[in-house]
Amino acid sequence: MTGVFVFSGTTEGRAISGYLHSRGIPVHVRVATEYGAVVMEDDDVDVQVGSCGGADGIADTVSVSYTHLRAHE
């Protein structure tokens, strides 16, 4: 399985996610708030809510998710 992570919270983030999804690319979106998740629901993409905790948290999220994705190939 492959995919693209989008750290979203803006109109542009939603547009990028929707564009990738419409082309069959698996999209994994991280938003900071519940409202961000509600807005993304229309796009039928994987959405997680909450802060990653800065640069270290982002690195951990990407590392764990990459390992998880590789395990399902």
Summary of the structure (lengths in Angstrom):
residues: 73
radius of gyration: 12.0
end to end distance: 5.0
largest distance: 32.1
contacts: 186
relative contact order: 0.20
helix: 55%
strand: 18%
